[in-house]
């Protein structure tokens, strides 16, 4: 039976059981498509990175004697729509069976499911063999519960997979070392030179120049710096374990004007394309932790593993538990436009300037920059979640909807009303100053609320609390802040609100 197997751009899992043996009657297909480049405006490095990894994966399959059909973005036979490409290949090659791997995005899952329902040949769908959990595991875990606390899910994952466990208890005596992961980096601990790859992507750049794909961001070289193969991903993981893990937990929330990455692994692009799995990452990190003994404190390791088997698996589970309705959530009823400087970095607010410029230059920001700088500002200015989603999904090279949407609409923008986060992650300038040096040379003063040089985050923060009292006033984690708001002089509050509303109406002047 002649079989066609589809591989999507984020399914580059060379260890998948599909590839253990070669079959003369099986052909694999991969497509670069306008369907995928155009549904949101992507970072130029994201498009290049996906295409580079896909092309290399195709070559690796051919080297291993698999039959492959690869359609580049400007190939004449490329219909630019997934189902039309599949229909064309099925007809042209007299295919008798179509097979694919479960997509991780709802829109692609629906598109392929609908396509198979209309096919007049056999079809079959397979597991991605990448995640530690199945799509439905988290929903089943929380069935009947009113809250979906990640910590409960994370502890269950630790037990289930025997990760950092001793006799069914957490190694070190604590489940979570989050309080040890909030240090401000002051330059007193050296950061090793970043490991950057030099993947030649000049051919892809030429192909893209022939198209009219609309992208954002910058790309000043002809080499892509992130891993595009499993071998490179493992090399990146090794480098992280040997040089960065020792201080990862301490400074995982820190931000600094001189450092784009600090002690972060930069593995998320490779992981989300499935070049490397959570199991690979966790087992390697723990092996190095055991190898180095007391040189690496458990807080460094637990902080990293929590992101991989906690947040990453949790966010995917929440995505599949609540889609497609989740994408429409807007519980705080926010409707403003995203500031224009999100596309340029041209703002006098130093924290936003650095976080956005880093994203435009590198397609990267770490989780606190995403949550407490860009996300915090978008929420305080009451930006519509659709606007925020589209920016986050496009700007980062590692952004795929299953992980972006829940992090942005849920964790960052609280648009789901508290399914993921128990309170909105908003702050005034004081938190930003606590975790970074952004405020040191800023045009604005972190301690002022009303003056011309007052930090915009300060008035925006109190205005947000007052504006959203109906939705947040009874939130038990917001009680102290609402108590402070209630004690504020009404005339001062009115002036603060007027200041904030001027900022919202004239964001690109700040």
C-alpha positions as CSV (number, residue, x, y, z in Angstrom):
1,X,0.0,0.0,0.0
2,X,1.5,3.3,-1.1
3,X,1.5,5.6,2.0
4,X,2.0,9.3,2.3
5,X,3.2,10.6,5.7
6,X,3.0,14.3,6.6
7,X,5.6,15.9,8.8
8,X,4.7,19.4,10.1
9,X,7.4,22.1,10.7
10,X,7.2,21.5,14.5
11,X,7.4,17.7,14.2
12,X,11.1,17.2,13.5
13,X,11.5,14.3,15.8
14,X,14.2,12.1,14.3
15,X,13.8,9.5,17.1
16,X,10.1,9.0,16.3
17,X,9.2,5.3,15.6
18,X,8.2,6.2,12.1
19,X,11.9,6.5,11.2
20,X,13.2,3.3,12.7
21,X,12.9,1.5,9.5
22,X,12.8,2.4,5.8
23,X,9.9,1.4,3.5
24,X,9.9,1.6,-0.3
25,X,6.2,2.2,-0.3
26,X,6.2,5.1,2.3
27,X,6.9,8.7,1.3
28,X,7.3,11.6,3.7
29,X,6.3,15.1,2.8
30,X,7.2,18.5,4.3
31,X,5.9,21.9,3.1
32,X,7.0,25.5,3.5
33,X,3.7,27.3,3.0
34,X,2.1,30.8,2.9
35,X,-0.6,29.3,5.0
36,X,1.9,29.1,7.9
37,X,3.9,32.3,7.2
38,X,0.8,34.5,6.8
39,X,-1.7,33.6,9.5
40,X,0.1,36.0,11.8
41,X,3.0,38.3,11.1
42,X,6.1,36.3,12.2
43,X,9.6,37.4,13.1
44,X,12.0,37.0,10.1
45,X,14.2,34.8,12.2
46,X,11.3,32.5,13.1
47,X,10.5,31.9,9.5
48,X,14.1,31.3,8.6
49,X,14.7,29.1,11.6
50,X,11.7,26.9,10.8
51,X,12.6,26.5,7.2
52,X,16.3,25.8,8.0
53,X,15.4,23.1,10.5
54,X,12.8,21.6,8.1
55,X,15.2,21.5,5.2
56,X,17.9,19.9,7.2
57,X,15.5,17.4,8.6
58,X,14.4,16.5,5.0
59,X,18.1,16.0,4.1
60,X,18.7,13.8,7.1
61,X,15.7,11.6,6.2
62,X,17.1,11.2,2.6
63,X,20.5,10.4,4.0
64,X,18.8,7.6,6.0
65,X,17.2,6.3,2.8
66,X,13.7,7.5,3.4
67,X,11.6,8.7,0.5
68,X,10.9,12.5,0.8
69,X,9.0,15.1,-1.1
70,X,9.9,18.6,0.1
71,X,8.2,21.7,-1.3
72,X,10.0,25.0,-0.7
73,X,8.2,28.2,-0.4
74,X,8.7,29.2,-4.0
75,X,8.4,25.8,-5.7
76,X,6.0,25.9,-8.7
77,X,4.0,22.9,-7.4
78,X,3.5,24.4,-4.0
79,X,-0.2,25.3,-3.6
80,X,0.7,27.2,-0.3
81,X,-2.3,25.5,1.5
82,X,-1.7,22.3,3.5
83,X,-4.7,20.3,2.3
84,X,-4.3,21.4,-1.3
85,X,-0.6,20.2,-1.3
86,X,-1.7,16.9,0.2
87,X,-4.5,16.4,-2.3
88,X,-2.1,17.1,-5.1
89,X,0.5,14.6,-3.9
90,X,-2.1,11.9,-3.2
91,X,-3.4,12.2,-6.7
92,X,0.0,12.5,-8.5
93,X,1.5,9.6,-6.7
94,X,-1.5,7.2,-6.5
95,X,-1.4,7.2,-2.7
96,X,-3.5,4.6,-1.1
97,X,-3.2,5.7,2.6
98,X,-2.5,9.0,4.3
99,X,-0.9,9.2,7.7
100,X,0.0,12.1,10.0
101,X,1.1,12.9,13.6
102,X,-1.3,14.6,15.9
103,X,-0.7,18.4,15.5
104,X,-0.1,20.5,18.6
105,X,-2.2,23.4,17.3
106,X,-6.0,23.3,17.3
107,X,-6.4,24.9,13.9
108,X,-4.1,22.3,12.2
109,X,-5.7,19.5,14.1
110,X,-9.1,20.5,12.8
111,X,-7.9,21.1,9.3
112,X,-6.4,17.7,9.1
113,X,-9.3,15.9,10.8
114,X,-11.7,17.6,8.3
115,X,-9.5,16.6,5.4
116,X,-9.3,13.0,6.4
117,X,-13.1,12.9,6.9
118,X,-13.4,13.8,3.2
119,X,-10.7,11.5,1.9
120,X,-11.7,8.4,-0.2
121,X,-8.5,6.6,1.0
122,X,-7.5,5.2,4.3
123,X,-6.0,7.5,6.9
124,X,-4.3,7.1,10.3
125,X,-3.0,9.4,13.0
126,X,-0.1,8.8,15.3
127,X,1.3,10.1,18.6
128,X,4.0,12.8,18.5
129,X,6.0,10.6,21.0
130,X,7.5,13.8,22.4
131,X,5.6,15.0,25.5
132,X,5.4,13.2,28.8
133,X,1.6,13.6,28.9
134,X,-1.2,13.0,26.5
135,X,-3.5,15.7,25.4
136,X,-6.3,14.7,27.8
137,X,-4.1,13.9,30.9
138,X,-4.3,17.3,32.5
139,X,-8.1,17.6,32.0
140,X,-8.6,14.2,33.5
141,X,-6.3,15.1,36.4
142,X,-8.3,18.1,37.4
143,X,-11.7,16.7,36.6
144,X,-14.2,17.8,39.3
145,X,-11.9,20.4,40.7
146,X,-12.6,24.1,40.8
147,X,-9.0,25.2,40.4
148,X,-6.3,24.0,38.0
149,X,-3.2,24.7,40.1
150,X,0.0,24.0,38.2
151,X,1.8,23.1,41.5
152,X,-0.5,20.1,42.1
153,X,0.0,18.9,38.5
154,X,3.8,19.4,38.8
155,X,4.0,17.4,42.0
156,X,2.1,14.6,40.4
157,X,4.5,14.7,37.4
158,X,7.5,14.5,39.7
159,X,6.0,11.4,41.4
160,X,4.8,9.7,38.2
161,X,8.2,10.0,36.6
162,X,10.3,9.7,39.7
163,X,12.1,13.0,39.1
164,X,14.0,14.4,42.1
165,X,12.2,12.1,44.4
166,X,13.4,10.1,47.4
167,X,11.0,7.5,48.9
168,X,8.0,9.3,47.4
169,X,9.1,12.6,48.9
170,X,10.8,15.6,47.2
171,X,14.6,15.4,47.1
172,X,16.0,18.1,49.4
173,X,12.8,18.3,51.4
174,X,11.0,20.9,49.2
175,X,8.8,20.6,46.2
176,X,9.5,24.1,45.0
177,X,12.5,26.4,45.3
178,X,10.8,29.4,43.7
179,X,11.8,31.7,46.5
180,X,15.4,31.0,45.8
181,X,15.0,31.8,42.1
182,X,14.5,35.6,42.4
183,X,18.0,37.1,42.8
184,X,18.9,40.3,40.9
185,X,22.0,39.8,38.8
186,X,24.5,42.6,39.6
187,X,27.4,41.5,37.5
188,X,29.1,39.8,40.5
189,X,28.7,36.3,38.9
190,X,30.3,35.8,35.5
191,X,28.1,34.7,32.6
192,X,29.9,32.4,30.1
193,X,29.9,33.4,26.5
194,X,26.7,32.4,24.8
195,X,26.8,29.3,22.5
196,X,25.6,30.5,19.1
197,X,25.5,28.3,16.0
198,X,26.4,29.5,12.6
199,X,23.8,27.7,10.4
200,X,24.1,29.1,6.8
201,X,20.7,30.3,5.8
202,X,21.7,32.4,2.8
203,X,19.7,30.2,0.4
204,X,16.6,30.6,2.5
205,X,17.0,34.4,2.6
206,X,17.2,34.4,-1.2
207,X,14.1,32.3,-1.4
208,X,12.2,34.7,1.0
209,X,13.4,37.7,-1.0
210,X,11.5,36.3,-4.0
211,X,8.3,36.2,-2.1
212,X,6.3,39.1,-0.5
213,X,6.0,37.5,3.0
214,X,5.5,40.2,5.5
215,X,7.7,39.7,8.6
216,X,8.8,41.7,11.7
217,X,12.1,41.9,13.5
218,X,15.7,42.1,12.3
219,X,18.2,39.7,10.8
220,X,21.6,41.2,10.2
221,X,23.6,38.1,9.3
222,X,23.2,35.1,7.1
223,X,23.7,32.5,9.9
224,X,20.9,31.3,12.2
225,X,22.1,31.1,15.8
226,X,19.7,28.5,17.3
227,X,20.0,24.7,17.0
228,X,18.4,23.3,13.8
229,X,19.3,19.6,14.3
230,X,19.1,17.1,17.2
231,X,22.9,17.0,17.3
232,X,23.1,20.8,17.8
233,X,20.3,20.7,20.3
234,X,22.1,18.1,22.4
235,X,25.3,20.2,22.1
236,X,23.3,23.3,23.3
237,X,21.9,21.2,26.2
238,X,25.4,20.0,27.2
239,X,26.7,23.5,27.1
240,X,23.9,24.7,29.4
241,X,24.6,21.9,31.9
242,X,28.3,22.5,32.0
243,X,28.4,26.3,32.2
244,X,25.0,27.8,33.0
245,X,23.0,25.4,35.1
246,X,25.1,26.2,38.2
247,X,23.5,29.6,38.5
248,X,20.3,29.1,36.4
249,X,17.9,29.0,39.4
250,X,19.4,31.9,41.2
251,X,19.0,34.3,38.3
252,X,16.2,32.8,36.2
253,X,13.9,35.9,37.0
254,X,16.7,38.5,36.7
255,X,16.9,41.1,33.9
256,X,19.9,43.3,32.8
257,X,20.6,45.8,30.1
258,X,24.0,44.2,29.3
259,X,22.7,40.6,29.0
260,X,20.3,39.2,26.5
261,X,20.2,35.6,27.9
262,X,21.8,35.5,31.3
263,X,21.9,31.9,32.4
264,X,19.0,30.6,30.3
265,X,19.4,27.6,28.1
266,X,17.9,28.9,24.9
267,X,16.6,25.4,24.2
268,X,12.9,26.3,23.7
269,X,13.2,26.6,19.9
270,X,14.7,23.2,19.5
271,X,12.3,21.6,22.0
272,X,9.2,23.1,20.4
273,X,10.3,21.8,17.0
274,X,10.8,18.5,18.7
275,X,14.5,18.2,17.8
276,X,14.9,17.3,21.5
277,X,12.4,16.1,24.1
278,X,11.6,16.9,27.6
279,X,12.8,13.4,28.6
280,X,16.2,14.2,26.9
281,X,16.5,17.5,28.7
282,X,15.4,16.4,32.2
283,X,17.5,13.2,32.2
284,X,20.6,15.1,31.0
285,X,20.2,17.9,33.6
286,X,19.8,15.4,36.4
287,X,22.8,13.4,35.2
288,X,25.0,16.5,35.4
289,X,23.5,17.4,38.8
290,X,24.6,14.0,40.1
291,X,27.9,14.3,38.4
292,X,28.9,17.6,39.9
293,X,27.6,16.8,43.4
294,X,27.5,19.7,45.8
295,X,28.8,22.1,43.2
296,X,25.2,22.6,41.9
297,X,22.5,23.3,44.4
298,X,19.2,21.5,44.0
299,X,17.4,24.9,43.7
300,X,19.2,25.5,40.3
301,X,18.0,22.1,39.0
302,X,14.5,22.1,40.4
303,X,13.9,25.6,39.0
304,X,14.8,24.4,35.5
305,X,12.9,21.1,35.7
306,X,9.8,22.9,36.9
307,X,9.7,24.9,33.7
308,X,10.1,21.7,31.6
309,X,7.8,19.1,33.2
310,X,5.7,21.7,35.1
311,X,4.9,24.7,33.1
312,X,5.5,23.3,29.6
313,X,3.4,20.2,30.0
314,X,0.8,22.1,32.1
315,X,0.3,24.8,29.4
316,X,-0.1,22.2,26.7
317,X,-2.7,20.3,28.8
318,X,-4.6,23.5,29.5
319,X,-4.6,24.4,25.8
320,X,-6.2,21.1,24.9
321,X,-8.6,21.2,27.8
322,X,-10.2,24.5,26.9
323,X,-9.7,25.0,23.2
324,X,-11.2,26.4,21.0
325,X,-13.2,28.6,23.4
326,X,-10.0,29.6,25.2
327,X,-8.9,31.7,22.3
328,X,-11.9,34.0,22.7
329,X,-11.5,34.6,26.5
330,X,-11.5,38.2,27.6
331,X,-12.8,38.2,31.1
332,X,-11.3,41.6,32.0
333,X,-13.0,43.2,29.0
334,X,-9.9,44.8,27.6
335,X,-10.2,46.4,24.2
336,X,-7.3,48.9,23.6
337,X,-4.8,48.6,20.8
338,X,-1.2,47.5,21.4
339,X,1.2,50.4,21.4
340,X,3.1,51.0,18.2
341,X,6.4,50.8,19.9
342,X,6.0,47.1,20.4
343,X,6.9,46.8,16.7
344,X,9.9,49.3,16.9
345,X,11.2,49.4,20.4
346,X,11.0,53.2,20.2
347,X,10.0,54.1,23.8
348,X,11.6,56.1,26.6
349,X,10.6,53.4,29.1
350,X,14.0,51.6,29.4
351,X,12.6,48.2,30.5
352,X,10.2,48.0,27.5
353,X,12.9,49.4,25.1
354,X,15.3,46.6,26.1
355,X,12.8,43.8,26.2
356,X,11.3,44.7,22.9
357,X,14.6,45.5,21.2
358,X,16.0,42.1,22.3
359,X,12.9,40.4,20.8
360,X,13.2,42.3,17.6
361,X,17.0,41.6,17.3
362,X,17.0,38.0,18.6
363,X,13.4,36.7,18.4
364,X,13.9,36.0,22.2
365,X,12.9,37.2,25.6
366,X,13.0,35.1,28.7
367,X,9.9,34.4,30.7
368,X,10.0,37.3,33.1
369,X,10.6,39.8,30.3
370,X,7.6,38.4,28.6
371,X,5.5,38.3,31.8
372,X,6.5,41.3,33.8
373,X,7.7,43.8,31.2
374,X,5.8,43.5,27.9
375,X,2.9,41.4,29.3
376,X,2.6,43.6,32.4
377,X,2.5,46.8,30.3
378,X,0.0,45.4,27.9
379,X,-2.4,44.3,30.7
380,X,-2.0,47.6,32.6
381,X,-2.9,49.5,29.4
382,X,-5.9,47.2,29.1
383,X,-4.9,45.9,25.6
384,X,-7.2,43.5,23.8
385,X,-5.9,39.9,24.3
386,X,-6.1,39.3,20.5
387,X,-3.6,42.1,20.0
388,X,-1.3,40.7,22.6
389,X,-1.6,37.1,21.3
390,X,-0.7,38.1,17.8
391,X,2.4,39.9,18.9
392,X,3.6,37.2,21.1
393,X,2.9,34.5,18.6
394,X,4.8,36.3,15.9
395,X,7.8,37.9,17.7
396,X,9.4,34.9,19.3
397,X,11.2,32.1,17.4
398,X,9.9,29.5,19.9
399,X,6.2,30.6,19.8
400,X,3.7,28.0,18.8
401,X,0.1,28.5,19.7
402,X,-0.2,25.6,22.2
403,X,2.3,27.1,24.5
404,X,2.0,30.8,23.5
405,X,-1.8,31.2,23.9
406,X,-2.0,29.8,27.4
407,X,1.0,31.7,28.6
408,X,-0.2,35.0,27.0
409,X,-4.0,35.0,27.3
410,X,-4.0,33.1,30.6
411,X,-0.8,33.7,32.6
412,X,0.1,37.1,31.3
413,X,-3.2,38.8,30.5
414,X,-5.6,37.0,33.0
415,X,-8.1,36.9,30.2
416,X,-9.3,33.5,31.2
417,X,-10.5,34.9,34.6
418,X,-8.1,32.8,36.6
419,X,-7.9,29.3,35.1
420,X,-4.1,29.4,34.9
421,X,-3.0,32.2,37.3
422,X,-4.6,32.8,40.6
423,X,-4.1,36.6,40.2
424,X,-3.1,39.0,37.5
425,X,0.7,39.4,37.1
426,X,0.8,43.2,37.3
427,X,3.2,45.5,39.1
428,X,4.3,49.0,39.4
429,X,7.9,50.1,38.7
430,X,9.1,48.8,42.0
431,X,9.1,45.1,40.9
432,X,11.0,46.0,37.7
433,X,13.6,47.8,39.8
434,X,13.9,44.9,42.2
435,X,14.6,42.4,39.4
436,X,16.7,44.5,37.0
437,X,18.9,47.5,36.4
438,X,16.4,48.9,33.8
439,X,15.4,51.7,36.1
440,X,18.9,53.0,36.7
441,X,19.3,54.9,33.5
442,X,15.7,55.3,32.6
443,X,14.1,58.6,31.4
444,X,11.5,58.0,34.1
445,X,11.7,58.0,37.9
446,X,10.5,54.7,39.4
447,X,9.5,56.5,42.6
448,X,7.1,59.0,41.1
449,X,3.5,58.7,40.2
450,X,2.2,62.0,38.8
451,X,5.2,64.2,37.6
452,X,6.2,64.5,34.0
453,X,9.1,62.1,34.6
454,X,7.0,59.6,36.7
455,X,7.4,56.0,35.7
456,X,4.2,55.2,33.6
457,X,3.9,51.8,35.3
458,X,3.1,53.4,38.6
459,X,-0.1,55.3,37.6
460,X,-1.1,52.6,35.2
461,X,-0.9,50.1,38.1
462,X,-3.3,51.9,40.4
463,X,-5.6,52.9,37.6
464,X,-5.8,49.2,36.6
465,X,-6.7,48.1,40.1
466,X,-9.4,50.7,40.3
467,X,-10.8,50.1,36.8
468,X,-11.0,46.3,37.4
469,X,-12.3,46.3,40.9
470,X,-15.6,44.5,39.8
471,X,-13.6,41.6,38.4
472,X,-10.7,41.5,40.9
473,X,-11.9,43.1,44.1
474,X,-12.8,39.8,45.7
475,X,-9.6,38.0,44.7
476,X,-8.0,36.8,47.9
477,X,-4.5,37.4,46.5
478,X,-5.3,41.0,45.7
479,X,-6.7,41.9,49.1
480,X,-3.7,43.8,50.4
481,X,-3.4,45.9,47.2
482,X,-7.1,46.8,47.3
483,X,-6.7,47.7,51.0
484,X,-3.9,50.2,50.0
485,X,-6.1,51.5,47.2
486,X,-9.0,52.1,49.5
487,X,-6.7,54.2,51.8
488,X,-5.6,56.4,49.0
489,X,-6.7,60.0,49.0
490,X,-9.6,60.3,46.5
491,X,-8.3,63.4,44.9
492,X,-4.8,61.9,44.5
493,X,-6.3,58.7,43.0
494,X,-8.3,60.8,40.5
495,X,-5.1,62.5,39.4
496,X,-3.3,59.2,39.1
497,X,-6.2,57.9,37.0
498,X,-6.1,61.0,34.7
499,X,-2.3,60.4,34.3
500,X,-2.8,56.8,33.4
501,X,-5.6,57.5,31.0
502,X,-3.4,60.1,29.2
503,X,-0.7,57.5,28.9
504,X,-3.1,54.9,27.4
505,X,-4.4,57.5,25.0
506,X,-0.9,58.7,24.0
507,X,1.3,55.6,24.5
508,X,3.7,56.3,21.7
509,X,4.7,59.6,23.3
510,X,6.2,57.8,26.3
